[in-house]
Amino acid sequence: MNTVSVIAIIVAAVAFGLIAGLGVNRFLLRKRLAASESLAGRIVEEAKKEAENIKKESLLQAKENLLKVKTEFEKDTRERKMELDAVERRIRAKEENLEKRMDALTQKEGAIETRERGIQQKEQSLHDKHERLNRSIEEQKEKLQKIAGISSEEAKNMLIQSMEGEARIEAATTIRKVEEEAKRTADKKAGEIIAYAIQRYAGEFVAENTVSVVNLPSDEMKGRIIGREGRNIRAIEAATGIDLIVDDTPEAVVLSSFDPVRREVARISLERLISDGRIHPGRIEDIVKKVRTEVDAIIRETGERTCFDIGVHDVNPEIVTLLGSLKFRKSFSQNVLQHSIEVAHLTGMMAAELKLNVKEAKRAGLLHDIGKALDHEIEGPHAVIGADFARRFGESPRIVQAIATHHDDGRTNTLLGVLVQAADTLSAARPGARREMLESYVKRLEELEAIANSFNGVDKCFAIQAGREIRILVENEKISDNDAVMLCRDIVKKIETDLTYPGQIRVTVIRETRVTDYAK
């Protein structure tokens, strides 16, 4: 066999194989297709069955939900119907009540109309009776006026005057009883407080002189004090600011000055010059300068010690210095610093009895006379000067007012000011506190009465209470009540102008009206 034959055989074999393979594949494909169709049919049948089941279940569920919704709706409907029935019953009940009320109101309205008609009839009847009564009263008044001979207005005025008179008498009696009882109680209580304060505090009797006198070892020292052509005495007066009086008084010279501190500086300086023996202008200036420094220190220490002893703290240094300078100030032979200390103690004791602020009372009592340290430099009463000084250096308004009014008898004074005033009077008026010559005392009383008698209309006058008060009786025919007020003021002004006196003088003008008749 040749090659071509072999190749043809091989090709024929391959072609047969391919054809056979294709046939087998087609058979297999048909078989698989048939299986797939069978499977697909079964799947479709199962899906249809499952869909039918799901449809049936859905229908059952829908029926159940519908039944449930229907049941709930029927239940809700029944409840709504029951509520509506209840509301309808309430509305019917209210309508019935409203109808009953309307019936009742209709009945009341009818009753009210009936009462109004009755009231109108009664009012008309009362009005008629009132008019008849007024006419009857007028007729009776006319008859009474004819009988009594006076009008109704005159009778009414007489009745009012009678009632006013009785009321005034009763009011005056009651007021007088109350005032007398209050005075008795107040006087007794005040006496107890003052007596207790005086009993607790016993001050020293003052026996100091008001003039500074320097004793000399011999009369020859007067010439040395005067110096050649008076140069020493002029140097002393120029350095100290005082007047040095060298007279015929044996072994003594007198120092005169309104300023007590200057007088004290001059006294100490002169004593040191006399003990040293070297008296000339240069030495005088050195001694005076040293002594002035020492006295200033003494004043400051005295003020501080006094404040500490009394228990008064936080005082301005200027006030402390001014308080210490009162050590060298005297009033009617009474040392003003000792007097201020006494007043502080007495005021504190009386404040303690009255349950007041004791520290504040002591402070006011201690500072009440600080104006006396400045009254030789500033014009005006020492109370006003001291109050202005205390206000300027930070003292409280209550303290300032107590200082300003401790010589004031006015009704505007405070309780603290009254205590300071009472303590000041006790300290100054106790026996031995102040000394005066009998002649000058009698002379002042005579001058006081002479001033009062110098005015027209004055009948009699009497100086009482050791010259602290003058009572003046005037002629009531010449002096009216208003004239008495002006007369009192004029007398006060003349006393302040013409007289020199301690403290204050009370002027009382009395105008008396007497009515005399005889019973026969």
Backbone torsions as a table, in degrees:
resi	resn	phi	psi	omega
1	MET	NA	141.8	179.4
2	ASN	-88.8	176.0	-175.1
3	THR	-68.8	-35.9	-177.8
4	VAL	-66.6	-35.8	-179.0
5	SER	-67.9	-40.8	179.7
6	VAL	-63.7	-44.6	-178.9
7	ILE	-63.6	-38.9	-178.8
8	ALA	-67.3	-36.6	178.2
9	ILE	-65.3	-43.4	-178.7
10	ILE	-63.4	-41.3	-179.0
11	VAL	-66.1	-40.1	180.0
12	ALA	-65.5	-37.2	179.4
13	ALA	-66.6	-40.3	179.5
14	VAL	-64.8	-42.9	-178.9
15	ALA	-63.6	-40.0	177.9
16	PHE	-64.6	-38.8	179.2
17	GLY	-63.7	-41.1	-179.2
18	LEU	-64.5	-41.7	-179.9
19	ILE	-65.4	-40.9	179.7
20	ALA	-66.3	-39.5	178.3
21	GLY	-62.5	-42.5	-179.8
22	LEU	-62.1	-40.1	179.7
23	GLY	-64.6	-44.0	178.5
24	VAL	-60.6	-43.8	-178.4
25	ASN	-63.1	-39.8	-179.8
26	ARG	-65.6	-39.7	178.3
27	PHE	-61.9	-45.3	-179.4
28	LEU	-64.0	-38.9	-179.4
29	LEU	-64.7	-40.9	179.2
30	ARG	-64.0	-42.2	-179.8
31	LYS	-62.9	-44.3	179.9
32	ARG	-65.7	-37.7	179.8
33	LEU	-64.8	-40.8	179.2
34	ALA	-64.2	-41.8	178.3
35	ALA	-63.1	-40.7	-179.5
36	SER	-65.5	-40.7	179.2
37	GLU	-65.1	-39.9	177.7
38	SER	-62.3	-43.0	179.6
39	LEU	-64.7	-41.3	179.7
40	ALA	-64.6	-38.0	178.2
41	GLY	-63.6	-43.7	178.5
42	ARG	-61.9	-42.9	179.9
43	ILE	-60.7	-41.6	-179.6
44	VAL	-64.9	-41.1	179.0
45	GLU	-62.8	-43.9	179.6
46	GLU	-63.7	-40.7	179.1
47	ALA	-62.8	-41.4	178.6
48	LYS	-63.1	-43.1	178.2
49	LYS	-62.5	-42.8	-179.3
50	GLU	-65.5	-39.3	178.2
51	ALA	-63.3	-40.3	177.5
52	GLU	-62.4	-42.8	178.2
53	ASN	-61.2	-46.3	-180.0
54	ILE	-61.5	-40.3	179.5
55	LYS	-62.8	-43.2	178.1
56	LYS	-63.0	-43.5	179.6
57	GLU	-62.9	-41.5	179.6
58	SER	-62.3	-42.2	179.0
59	LEU	-63.7	-39.9	178.5
60	LEU	-64.4	-43.8	-179.7
61	GLN	-64.3	-41.6	179.5
62	ALA	-63.3	-41.6	178.2
63	LYS	-63.3	-41.0	179.0
64	GLU	-63.6	-45.2	179.2
65	ASN	-62.5	-40.6	179.5
66	LEU	-64.7	-40.8	178.2
67	LEU	-64.0	-40.0	-179.5
68	LYS	-65.8	-46.3	179.1
69	VAL	-61.5	-40.6	179.4
70	LYS	-63.7	-39.5	178.7
71	THR	-63.9	-46.4	179.5
72	GLU	-62.9	-42.1	-179.8
73	PHE	-61.7	-43.3	179.1
74	GLU	-63.5	-39.4	178.7
75	LYS	-64.6	-45.9	179.3
76	ASP	-62.0	-39.8	-179.9
77	THR	-64.3	-42.0	178.7
78	ARG	-62.7	-43.2	179.8
79	GLU	-63.7	-43.5	178.9
80	ARG	-61.4	-39.5	-179.9
81	LYS	-65.1	-39.6	178.2
82	MET	-64.5	-42.6	178.5
83	GLU	-62.3	-44.3	179.3
84	LEU	-62.1	-39.5	177.0
85	ASP	-61.3	-42.1	179.5
86	ALA	-64.5	-44.4	178.6
87	VAL	-61.6	-40.2	179.6
88	GLU	-64.5	-40.2	177.9
89	ARG	-63.7	-41.6	179.1
90	ARG	-64.2	-41.7	179.5
91	ILE	-61.7	-42.4	178.4
92	ARG	-62.7	-40.3	179.0
93	ALA	-64.1	-40.7	179.4
94	LYS	-66.5	-40.4	177.7
95	GLU	-60.8	-40.5	178.0
96	GLU	-63.8	-42.7	178.1
97	ASN	-63.1	-42.7	178.9
98	LEU	-61.5	-39.7	178.0
99	GLU	-63.5	-41.0	178.1
100	LYS	-63.9	-41.9	179.9
101	ARG	-65.6	-41.9	177.8
102	MET	-58.9	-41.0	177.3
103	ASP	-63.0	-43.4	179.7
104	ALA	-64.0	-43.0	179.8
105	LEU	-63.7	-38.0	177.8
106	THR	-62.6	-41.9	178.3
107	GLN	-65.0	-44.1	179.4
108	LYS	-63.7	-39.8	179.1
109	GLU	-60.4	-40.7	177.3
110	GLY	-64.6	-40.5	179.3
111	ALA	-65.3	-40.2	180.0
112	ILE	-64.2	-43.1	177.8
113	GLU	-59.9	-40.4	178.1
114	THR	-63.2	-43.3	179.7
115	ARG	-65.5	-41.0	179.1
116	GLU	-59.7	-42.9	177.6
117	ARG	-61.8	-39.5	178.0
118	GLY	-65.8	-41.7	179.7
119	ILE	-64.9	-42.8	177.9
120	GLN	-59.2	-40.9	177.9
121	GLN	-63.9	-41.2	178.7
122	LYS	-66.3	-41.1	177.9
123	GLU	-60.2	-44.3	178.3
124	GLN	-61.3	-40.1	179.1
125	SER	-65.9	-43.0	177.9
126	LEU	-64.4	-39.9	178.2
127	HIS	-60.2	-43.5	178.5
128	ASP	-63.4	-43.3	178.7
129	LYS	-64.3	-40.1	179.6
130	HIS	-62.1	-41.5	178.1
131	GLU	-64.7	-42.2	177.8
132	ARG	-62.8	-39.2	179.6
133	LEU	-66.2	-42.2	177.5
134	ASN	-61.0	-43.4	178.5
135	ARG	-62.6	-40.0	179.4
136	SER	-65.5	-41.4	178.6
137	ILE	-63.5	-43.0	178.4
138	GLU	-60.9	-43.4	177.9
139	GLU	-61.0	-42.0	178.7
140	GLN	-65.0	-40.8	177.6
141	LYS	-60.8	-43.3	179.3
142	GLU	-62.5	-41.1	177.8
143	LYS	-63.6	-44.3	179.7
144	LEU	-64.0	-39.9	178.3
145	GLN	-63.7	-39.4	177.4
146	LYS	-64.4	-39.6	-178.7
147	ILE	-70.8	-47.2	-174.8
148	ALA	-81.6	-24.3	-179.7
149	GLY	81.4	13.5	178.1
150	ILE	-130.2	158.2	179.6
151	SER	-84.5	170.2	-180.0
152	SER	-66.7	-37.3	178.6
153	GLU	-63.9	-40.6	177.8
154	GLU	-64.3	-42.1	178.3
155	ALA	-64.4	-40.0	178.7
156	LYS	-63.1	-44.1	178.6
157	ASN	-62.4	-39.5	178.2
158	MET	-62.7	-42.6	179.6
159	LEU	-64.8	-42.9	179.7
160	ILE	-63.6	-44.3	179.3
161	GLN	-61.4	-41.3	179.2
162	SER	-62.8	-44.7	179.5
163	MET	-66.2	-40.1	177.5
164	GLU	-61.6	-42.2	179.4
165	GLY	-62.1	-45.5	178.5
166	GLU	-63.1	-40.8	179.6
167	ALA	-65.1	-40.9	178.6
168	ARG	-64.2	-41.5	179.6
169	ILE	-62.5	-45.3	179.8
170	GLU	-65.2	-41.1	179.2
171	ALA	-64.9	-43.5	179.8
172	ALA	-63.1	-41.0	178.4
173	THR	-62.7	-45.2	179.7
174	THR	-63.3	-45.2	179.8
175	ILE	-61.3	-42.5	-179.2
176	ARG	-64.0	-41.4	177.5
177	LYS	-61.9	-45.2	-179.6
178	VAL	-63.0	-44.2	-179.6
179	GLU	-64.1	-42.8	179.7
180	GLU	-63.7	-42.0	178.5
181	GLU	-64.6	-42.1	178.6
182	ALA	-63.9	-41.5	179.1
183	LYS	-64.1	-43.0	179.3
184	ARG	-61.8	-46.1	179.9
185	THR	-64.5	-45.4	-178.5
186	ALA	-65.5	-44.7	179.9
187	ASP	-61.9	-40.6	-179.8
188	LYS	-65.5	-46.1	-179.7
189	LYS	-65.4	-43.0	179.3
190	ALA	-63.4	-40.8	177.5
191	GLY	-62.0	-40.7	178.5
192	GLU	-63.8	-43.3	-178.7
193	ILE	-64.6	-45.9	-178.5
194	ILE	-65.8	-42.5	179.8
195	ALA	-62.9	-40.9	179.2
196	TYR	-64.9	-40.7	179.3
197	ALA	-65.8	-42.4	179.5
198	ILE	-65.9	-38.5	-179.7
199	GLN	-63.6	-37.0	-178.2
200	ARG	-76.2	-29.9	-176.6
201	TYR	-115.6	126.8	176.7
202	ALA	-126.3	106.5	-179.0
203	GLY	-87.7	171.1	179.9
204	GLU	-77.9	152.9	171.9
205	PHE	-82.3	128.0	-174.2
206	VAL	-88.6	133.6	178.0
207	ALA	-141.3	53.2	-179.9
208	GLU	-104.0	153.3	178.6
209	ASN	-88.6	154.5	179.8
210	THR	-91.6	-5.9	-178.7
211	VAL	-117.2	134.5	178.0
212	SER	-83.1	121.7	-179.7
213	VAL	-121.7	131.2	178.3
214	VAL	-107.8	122.1	179.4
215	ASN	-80.0	143.0	-179.0
216	LEU	-111.9	148.1	177.3
217	PRO	-66.6	-28.3	178.9
218	SER	-162.3	165.6	179.3
219	ASP	-69.5	-18.8	178.2
220	GLU	-63.8	-27.3	-178.6
221	MET	-65.7	-24.4	177.5
222	LYS	-60.1	-41.6	179.0
223	GLY	-64.5	-39.2	179.4
224	ARG	-69.3	-33.6	177.1
225	ILE	-67.6	-39.1	179.1
226	ILE	-69.7	-42.7	178.4
227	GLY	78.3	176.5	-179.4
228	ARG	-68.5	122.9	-179.5
229	GLU	55.7	24.7	174.6
230	GLY	77.1	20.2	-176.9
231	ARG	-71.6	-33.1	179.8
232	ASN	-68.2	-45.8	-178.4
233	ILE	-66.6	-35.2	176.4
234	ARG	-67.1	-37.6	178.4
235	ALA	-66.1	-40.4	178.0
236	ILE	-63.5	-46.4	-179.3
237	GLU	-65.4	-37.8	-180.0
238	ALA	-69.7	-38.5	-176.8
239	ALA	-75.9	-34.0	-175.0
240	THR	-100.8	-22.5	-178.3
241	GLY	77.3	24.5	179.3
242	ILE	-121.2	170.3	175.0
243	ASP	-101.6	125.7	179.2
244	LEU	-100.6	116.4	-176.3
245	ILE	-103.5	117.2	176.7
246	VAL	-113.0	105.8	-177.6
247	ASP	-122.1	-157.3	-176.8
248	ASP	-82.1	2.8	178.8
249	THR	-62.9	124.4	-175.0
250	PRO	-68.2	130.4	173.6
251	GLU	52.9	42.7	178.7
252	ALA	-161.3	147.6	171.6
253	VAL	-129.2	154.6	-175.1
254	VAL	-112.6	136.4	176.8
255	LEU	-106.2	128.0	-175.8
256	SER	-124.9	127.9	177.0
257	SER	-167.7	146.0	174.8
258	PHE	-73.6	-21.0	-179.0
259	ASP	-94.2	112.0	-177.7
260	PRO	-66.5	-29.1	179.7
261	VAL	-68.9	-44.3	176.3
262	ARG	-60.1	-40.8	-179.2
263	ARG	-64.2	-37.1	178.4
264	GLU	-69.0	-41.9	176.4
265	VAL	-59.3	-44.1	-179.8
266	ALA	-65.3	-39.0	-178.9
267	ARG	-64.5	-48.2	-179.1
268	ILE	-64.5	-41.5	-179.6
269	SER	-62.9	-44.3	-178.9
270	LEU	-65.7	-39.1	177.7
271	GLU	-63.3	-39.8	179.2
272	ARG	-68.7	-38.5	177.4
273	LEU	-63.8	-39.2	179.7
274	ILE	-66.9	-43.3	179.7
275	SER	-67.9	-32.6	179.7
276	ASP	-77.0	-36.7	178.6
277	GLY	89.7	-19.0	-179.9
278	ARG	-93.2	104.7	-177.3
279	ILE	-120.0	106.8	175.2
280	HIS	-155.2	161.4	-172.8
281	PRO	-54.0	-43.4	-179.8
282	GLY	-62.7	-45.1	179.1
283	ARG	-64.7	-38.2	-179.8
284	ILE	-61.1	-45.2	-179.7
285	GLU	-62.7	-41.4	178.9
286	ASP	-63.8	-46.6	-178.4
287	ILE	-62.6	-44.9	-177.8
288	VAL	-63.3	-40.0	179.9
289	LYS	-63.7	-44.0	179.0
290	LYS	-65.2	-44.8	-178.2
291	VAL	-64.8	-37.5	179.0
292	ARG	-62.4	-40.9	177.0
293	THR	-62.9	-42.3	179.5
294	GLU	-65.3	-41.4	-179.0
295	VAL	-66.9	-38.7	176.1
296	ASP	-60.6	-41.0	177.6
297	ALA	-65.2	-40.9	178.2
298	ILE	-62.0	-42.1	-179.6
299	ILE	-62.5	-46.1	-178.7
300	ARG	-64.8	-44.5	179.3
301	GLU	-65.4	-38.5	179.0
302	THR	-63.0	-44.3	178.2
303	GLY	-62.6	-44.5	179.8
304	GLU	-64.3	-43.7	-179.8
305	ARG	-65.0	-39.4	178.7
306	THR	-62.9	-46.6	178.4
307	CYS	-60.5	-39.8	-179.8
308	PHE	-67.3	-43.0	-178.9
309	ASP	-64.9	-38.8	-178.8
310	ILE	-76.5	-26.7	-177.1
311	GLY	92.2	27.4	179.0
312	VAL	-103.7	122.5	-174.5
313	HIS	-120.8	170.1	177.9
314	ASP	56.2	45.1	177.3
315	VAL	-95.6	137.8	179.4
316	ASN	-59.0	138.5	-179.0
317	PRO	-56.7	-32.6	178.4
318	GLU	-64.8	-40.1	178.1
319	ILE	-69.0	-38.0	177.7
320	VAL	-60.5	-44.8	179.1
321	THR	-63.1	-43.3	179.5
322	LEU	-64.7	-37.4	177.8
323	LEU	-65.6	-41.4	178.1
324	GLY	-64.7	-31.1	179.7
325	SER	-68.8	-18.4	177.0
326	LEU	-66.8	-12.4	176.2
327	LYS	-60.0	-30.5	-177.1
328	PHE	-101.8	9.5	-179.4
329	ARG	-106.7	134.0	-179.9
330	LYS	-125.6	146.7	176.4
331	SER	-130.3	109.7	-176.3
332	PHE	54.2	48.8	176.9
333	SER	70.5	4.4	178.2
334	GLN	-101.7	129.0	178.5
335	ASN	-67.1	125.7	-173.1
336	VAL	-68.9	-36.0	178.7
337	LEU	-65.5	-44.8	176.9
338	GLN	-62.5	-39.0	177.2
339	HIS	-62.5	-41.8	179.7
340	SER	-65.3	-38.5	178.0
341	ILE	-64.5	-43.1	177.6
342	GLU	-60.8	-44.8	-179.7
343	VAL	-62.3	-39.0	178.9
344	ALA	-61.9	-46.6	179.7
345	HIS	-63.9	-46.1	-178.3
346	LEU	-64.7	-41.7	178.6
347	THR	-63.4	-42.4	178.6
348	GLY	-62.8	-39.6	-179.9
349	MET	-67.0	-43.2	179.2
350	MET	-67.6	-35.9	176.9
351	ALA	-64.6	-37.9	178.1
352	ALA	-64.4	-37.7	178.4
353	GLU	-66.3	-32.7	-178.6
354	LEU	-93.0	7.7	179.8
355	LYS	60.8	38.5	177.0
356	LEU	-101.3	179.5	180.0
357	ASN	-73.0	107.7	-174.7
358	VAL	-68.6	-42.5	-178.9
359	LYS	-62.8	-42.1	178.5
360	GLU	-65.7	-38.7	179.0
361	ALA	-65.2	-43.7	177.9
362	LYS	-63.0	-39.0	-179.9
363	ARG	-63.2	-45.4	179.0
364	ALA	-64.1	-41.2	178.8
365	GLY	-65.5	-38.7	-179.1
366	LEU	-68.4	-36.7	-173.8
367	LEU	-95.9	4.1	-170.7
368	HIS	-66.2	-27.0	-176.2
369	ASP	-111.2	20.9	-178.7
370	ILE	-66.1	-19.8	176.8
371	GLY	-64.5	-22.2	179.0
372	LYS	-68.9	-17.7	175.8
373	ALA	-78.2	-11.6	-177.5
374	LEU	-123.2	-5.4	-173.4
375	ASP	-68.0	-14.7	174.9
376	HIS	-84.0	-10.1	179.4
377	GLU	-108.3	-29.7	-176.8
378	ILE	-119.6	136.9	179.1
379	GLU	-77.1	145.3	177.6
380	GLY	123.9	168.0	177.7
381	PRO	-64.1	146.2	-176.5
382	HIS	-66.3	-26.2	178.1
383	ALA	-66.3	-43.1	179.2
384	VAL	-68.0	-42.2	179.4
385	ILE	-61.2	-47.1	-179.9
386	GLY	-63.1	-39.6	179.0
387	ALA	-64.1	-43.4	178.4
388	ASP	-62.8	-41.0	179.8
389	PHE	-64.9	-43.8	180.0
390	ALA	-65.0	-40.6	178.1
391	ARG	-63.8	-39.0	-178.2
392	ARG	-65.6	-29.2	-175.8
393	PHE	-109.8	29.3	163.0
394	GLY	89.0	14.2	176.2
395	GLU	-74.4	152.6	-176.3
396	SER	-68.6	154.7	-179.9
397	PRO	-58.0	-33.1	179.2
398	ARG	-65.5	-41.9	177.9
399	ILE	-65.4	-43.5	-179.1
400	VAL	-61.9	-43.0	-179.6
401	GLN	-67.2	-37.9	177.7
402	ALA	-63.5	-39.3	177.6
403	ILE	-65.6	-43.3	-175.3
404	ALA	-70.2	-27.7	-173.4
405	THR	-110.5	16.4	-176.4
406	HIS	-76.4	-3.5	170.9
407	HIS	-119.2	19.1	-174.2
408	ASP	-110.4	127.8	177.9
409	ASP	-94.7	10.1	-176.3
410	GLY	-67.6	161.3	179.9
411	ARG	-76.6	-10.6	179.4
412	THR	-81.3	-2.3	-177.6
413	ASN	-69.2	147.3	178.8
414	THR	-87.6	170.0	179.5
415	LEU	-64.0	-38.7	177.5
416	LEU	-63.8	-41.5	177.9
417	GLY	-63.9	-36.8	178.2
418	VAL	-66.4	-39.8	177.8
419	LEU	-63.2	-44.6	178.3
420	VAL	-62.6	-40.5	179.6
421	GLN	-63.7	-43.3	179.7
422	ALA	-66.0	-43.4	179.3
423	ALA	-65.0	-37.8	177.9
424	ASP	-62.9	-41.8	178.9
425	THR	-66.1	-41.3	179.6
426	LEU	-63.1	-43.6	-177.1
427	SER	-69.3	-35.5	-176.4
428	ALA	-84.2	-28.6	-172.1
429	ALA	-98.1	-5.0	-178.8
430	ARG	-68.3	154.2	-176.9
431	PRO	-58.9	131.0	177.3
432	GLY	87.4	-7.4	-178.7
433	ALA	-71.4	-40.6	-179.8
434	ARG	-134.1	141.2	-177.7
435	ARG	-118.3	139.9	176.3
436	GLU	-139.4	150.1	174.9
437	MET	-71.8	140.7	-179.2
438	LEU	-60.7	-38.5	-178.2
439	GLU	-63.5	-44.1	-179.2
440	SER	-68.3	-33.9	178.2
441	TYR	-64.8	-47.8	179.1
442	VAL	-65.1	-36.8	179.9
443	LYS	-64.8	-40.1	179.7
444	ARG	-65.9	-39.9	177.2
445	LEU	-62.5	-41.7	179.4
446	GLU	-65.1	-41.4	178.7
447	GLU	-64.9	-36.7	179.0
448	LEU	-64.2	-45.2	179.0
449	GLU	-68.7	-35.1	179.4
450	ALA	-65.0	-38.8	177.9
451	ILE	-62.7	-43.4	-180.0
452	ALA	-65.5	-40.3	-178.3
453	ASN	-71.8	-14.0	-178.1
454	SER	-75.6	-9.0	-178.8
455	PHE	-95.7	145.3	179.3
456	ASN	-70.4	144.6	177.9
457	GLY	90.4	-5.6	179.9
458	VAL	-83.1	125.2	179.7
459	ASP	-90.1	-56.8	179.3
460	LYS	-142.0	157.0	174.8
461	CYS	-146.2	149.0	-177.2
462	PHE	-138.2	124.1	173.6
463	ALA	-88.8	122.0	-175.6
464	ILE	-129.1	174.9	178.6
465	GLN	53.8	50.0	176.7
466	ALA	56.9	36.3	177.2
467	GLY	82.9	6.5	179.5
468	ARG	-88.1	-8.2	178.3
469	GLU	-148.2	143.6	174.2
470	ILE	-129.8	129.8	179.9
471	ARG	-109.8	131.2	-172.0
472	ILE	-122.5	125.3	175.4
473	LEU	-99.6	127.6	-177.3
474	VAL	-112.0	161.7	177.8
475	GLU	-83.1	120.2	-173.9
476	ASN	-69.9	-18.7	177.7
477	GLU	-74.4	-30.9	-176.9
478	LYS	-96.2	-28.7	-174.4
479	ILE	-115.2	123.1	174.7
480	SER	-88.5	179.3	179.0
481	ASP	-63.0	-42.4	178.3
482	ASN	-67.6	-37.8	177.4
483	ASP	-64.6	-32.4	179.5
484	ALA	-65.0	-38.3	177.9
485	VAL	-63.5	-46.6	-180.0
486	MET	-66.5	-37.0	178.4
487	LEU	-62.4	-42.0	178.9
488	CYS	-60.8	-43.9	179.7
489	ARG	-65.1	-40.6	-180.0
490	ASP	-64.3	-39.9	178.9
491	ILE	-65.2	-41.5	178.4
492	VAL	-60.0	-45.3	180.0
493	LYS	-63.0	-40.1	-178.9
494	LYS	-69.1	-37.5	177.6
495	ILE	-64.4	-43.6	179.4
496	GLU	-63.9	-30.6	-177.9
497	THR	-81.3	-41.7	-169.3
498	ASP	-96.4	-21.8	-173.2
499	LEU	-112.9	152.2	170.9
500	THR	-114.5	123.8	-172.7
501	TYR	-153.7	154.4	177.5
502	PRO	-83.3	148.3	174.6
503	GLY	68.5	-125.8	-176.2
504	GLN	-144.8	160.6	179.9
505	ILE	-123.8	126.5	-179.9
506	ARG	-89.8	128.9	-179.5
507	VAL	-110.8	122.4	-179.7
508	THR	-121.9	119.7	177.9
509	VAL	-102.8	126.7	-176.3
510	ILE	-115.8	122.4	176.0
511	ARG	-117.9	117.6	-173.7
512	GLU	-113.0	135.5	176.5
513	THR	-116.0	124.3	-179.4
514	ARG	-117.6	137.6	176.4
515	VAL	-119.6	123.2	-175.6
516	THR	-122.1	135.5	176.4
517	ASP	-146.9	165.4	-176.5
518	TYR	-123.7	135.0	175.5
519	ALA	-91.4	125.5	-176.8
520	LYS	-114.0	NA	NA
